[in-house]
Amino acid sequence: MSLLTSWLRLGSPKMKMDPCPCASHNSLAIVEKADILRDQLADSTSKQAQWLVQRIVETHAELLRLPHLRPGKVINQLLGNLVSACSDIYDQEVVDKVLSNPSVKAILPSLRQICAQAESCLELHWAEHVLAAAQGGGGPDEVQARLRTFPYYENYQELTRLELCAILSATKTAPRRIAFIGSGPLPLTSLCLLQALKQQQRQQDALLGPALLSPPPSPSLDGPQDARKPNNSKQGPVVLNVDCDSAAIAASLSLSLALGEAGRGMEFMCAEAEAGLQPEPDASTSSPPLTPSSTTTAMTTTTTAAAAEGGKQQQPQQQKEDLAEFDVVYLAALVGLSRADKERIVLAVAGRMRPGALLVARSAWGLRTCLYPEVDLAATPALRRRLECCVVVHPYGQVVNSVIVARVRG
């Protein structure tokens, strides 16, 4: 019937349409309104960008005036407001306007450095706060309970879940040995990773039974084993924490000891990211990574040696070791605060990893790059020759850091 009606209309005389009395249907008016809306939108975008520029620049100036960066009411509020403003989601035009602003570009290196120092101070403060529970006679459960009161504990858990999902999307088997470079004084990521991997191993053991407790590693993570190291396939997961700051290593080591069983599997070493971890051939002394099970002896030996030399306190021996035995190597967001530094460190680290192993780098996107530098593991020919980028994840929630997983090429 509708088709017939259409045919009939085709043969009917044209009907004269009455002009629409509505002035808004005038084509000129429509164009004018579109121009007005576009101008209003551009004005709104500019105002939002200007407000963000002012917030970032003023916060940087106020942070510079502080006597220190240790946690306190003023700095907590300043950094909290800054993180909140930079973590929101904005139109790309707003982000581009803010990041291209000369005032913002001029302060970004300094702002990132301040944020890095403030984060280290916050972690050290909380490491000491958590350790106070153990020093007061509290057991591992009390230490764990206090650790969970850390304001960003849930954020670390969420980020760790995100990173593990990204890792497992790039390999068939969960990693057993992980190195975390830039672990800091409060190694929450390492602890969260360790607990997640232990839980997965328990579930796997329960399903497979005692005869199959140690399945062979995935081909994607398989590679030549270090002849100097024992085969740890039948042991639990291990996370080696590496930091160039001996105070950070000492604090995180003490924390792992205080956590008891939850800290078992954590190892520690003081070393530079680029320098590697292998004992140098000409070094007169060296020692293996410290673990919660071996730490007491190692620390006692050091103290005794210092007492024998007249009470002089010796600094921890910095060491080097290749990374071939690790399935995954993490690079913390605060390791290298510029793109050039990041690329140099990434190439140095990847050069000591075995082919097929995974490198996990923390990055940032949008205005979050005001807090952490952006990382692109495929940005240059040198990086592309060394690494195959597998996964890039940009979270939109409370987790600030992005995640990049890349596989070391053969």
C-alpha positions, -999 to 999 in steps of 0.1 A, spaced: 0 0 0 28 24 8 44 17 -26 11 24 -44 7 56 -24 42 67 -36 33 60 -72 1 80 -69 20 109 -54 44 108 -83 15 116 -107 -2 142 -85 3 179 -89 29 194 -67 15 207 -34 24 242 -24 42 240 10 34 267 35 65 284 48 74 274 83 66 302 107 94 292 130 123 317 125 149 291 137 143 271 105 158 299 85 191 286 70 209 318 78 198 316 114 209 280 116 244 289 104 246 318 129 236 295 158 262 270 147 289 297 148 277 309 182 278 273 196 313 267 181 325 300 196 310 291 230 326 256 229 360 271 220 356 297 247 347 269 272 377 248 261 401 278 265 387 287 299 391 251 311 427 249 298 435 283 314 422 271 347 443 239 345 474 258 335 469 282 365 463 253 389 494 234 377 517 264 377 505 278 411 508 243 427 543 240 415 552 274 429 536 265 463 555 232 464 588 250 458 581 272 488 577 243 512 606 237 536 604 199 529 584 173 510 576 150 539 539 142 544 519 169 561 485 187 559 497 214 534 516 191 510 490 164 511 464 189 501 485 204 474 495 171 458 460 157 463 444 186 443 471 183 417 467 146 412 429 150 411 431 178 384 456 159 363 438 125 366 404 137 352 395 130 316 395 160 293 390 166 256 422 162 236 420 198 227 421 208 263 451 185 270 470 198 240 464 234 251 477 227 286 507 207 276 517 231 249 515 261 272 549 277 276 545 281 314 536 244 319 564 232 295 589 252 315 580 237 349 573 200 339 608 187 346 609 204 380 573 193 388 579 157 380 611 157 401 592 172 431 564 146 427 590 119 426 607 131 458 574 136 475 563 101 466 596 87 480 591 107 513 555 94 515 566 58 511 594 61 536 571 77 561 546 49 558 573 22 558 584 36 592 548 39 604 541 2 595 574 -10 610 565 8 643 538 -19 647 565 -46 647 588 -26 669 560 -22 694 557 -60 697 531 -65 670 531 -97 649 528 -101 612 490 -98 612 492 -64 630 519 -52 606 498 -63 576 467 -46 590 486 -13 594 500 -17 559 465 -19 545 457 15 560 481 32 535 458 57 517 467 43 482 468 6 491 437 -2 470 451 17 441 482 -5 442 461 -36 443 441 -24 413 472 -15 393 488 -48 401 457 -67 388 457 -45 357 494 -53 351 490 -90 357 462 -92 332 484 -73 307 513 -97 314 491 -128 310 477 -115 277 513 -116 264 523 -150 277 508 -184 283 522 -190 318 523 -168 349 558 -155 357 577 -171 386 607 -148 389 602 -110 387 627 -82 391 613 -48 401 637 -19 393 630 12 414 610 -6 441 614 22 467 610 19 505 574 7 504 574 -22 478 536 -25 476 536 -36 440 561 -63 447 541 -76 477 508 -75 457 524 -93 428 539 -119 452 506 -126 469 487 -129 436 513 -153 422 514 -174 454 476 -177 453 477 -187 416 503 -213 424 482 -227 453 452 -230 430 473 -247 403 489 -271 428 455 -281 441 443 -288 405 473 -306 393 483 -326 423 517 -334 437 529 -351 406 526 -320 384 536 -292 408 562 -278 385 549 -275 349 575 -265 323 577 -228 315 559 -213 286 579 -211 254 572 -174 253 591 -170 286 616 -199 281 652 -191 276 687 -200 286 691 -203 324 720 -187 343 744 -215 352 754 -198 384 718 -199 397 699 -230 409 668 -241 391 639 -225 411 611 -242 392 600 -261 423 602 -230 446 576 -204 451 574 -171 432 603 -146 438 603 -109 434 637 -92 434 635 -55 446 662 -33 431 668 3 441 698 27 440 689 41 475 703 20 503 679 35 528 650 24 506 663 -11 504 669 -12 542 633 0 549 617 -24 525 638 -53 537 628 -47 573 592 -44 562 593 -78 545 608 -94 576 581 -79 598 554 -93 574 565 -129 581 552 -154 556 537 -126 534 572 -114 529 587 -148 520 599 -147 484 610 -111 485 647 -104 477 665 -71 478 695 -55 461 710 -20 460 720 -12 424 716 14 397 691 6 369 716 11 341 745 -5 359 730 -39 362 731 -63 391 760 -87 383 791 -86 406 818 -68 388 849 -89 379 873 -66 398 851 -62 429 869 -74 460 837 -84 478 802 -93 468 771 -110 482 739 -125 469 706 -107 471 693 -103 506 661 -123 514 639 -122 545 652 -157 553 689 -148 550 688 -112 561 695 -117 598 727 -135 592 738 -110 565 731 -80 586 748 -95 617 779 -102 597 780 -67 584 776 -53 619 803 -75 633 827 -65 605 820 -28 612 826 -33 649 859 -51 642 870 -20 622 864 3 651 827 8 647 828 23 612 795 17 594 800 3 559 777 12 530 759 -16 512 779 -31 484 764 -21 451 763 -51 428 756 -61 392 738 -92 379 723 -100 345 686 -103 343 685 -135 322 669 -155 350 638 -133 353 606 -139 334 594 -103 339 613 -71 347 594 -41 359 606 -5 354 590 18 379 575 51 368 600 71 387 630 55 371 641 82 346 621 114 345 625 123 309 620 104 276 657 104 268 665 90 303 637 64 300 649 52 266 685 49 277 675 29 308 651 7 289 677 -3 264 703 -10 291 678 -32 310 665 -50 280 700 -57 269 705 -79 300 673 -98 297 668 -130 278 649 -132 245 612 -138 251 612 -123 286 587 -94 293 596 -58 302 568 -39 320 571 -1 320 548 23 337 538 53 317 512 80 317 487 96 293 468 129 290 474 154 318 488 126 339 521 132 320 524 162 343 530 138 371 549 110 353 567 111 319 551 93 290 568 62 278 567 48 242 586 15 238 582 17 200 592 54 196 626 49 181 643 24 158 667 13 187 637 5 209 619 -14 181 650 -35 173 652 -45 210 615 -48 220 583 -60 205 555 -40 221 526 -63 231 501 -45 253 494 -8 262 467 -1 288 455 34 297 433 33 328 405 59 331 398 54 369 418 63 400 449 44 388 472 71 374 498 50 357 495 34 323 510 0 316 532 -11 287 542 -47 282 569 -55 257 587 -87 247 625 -88 243 635 -98 208 659 -125 201 
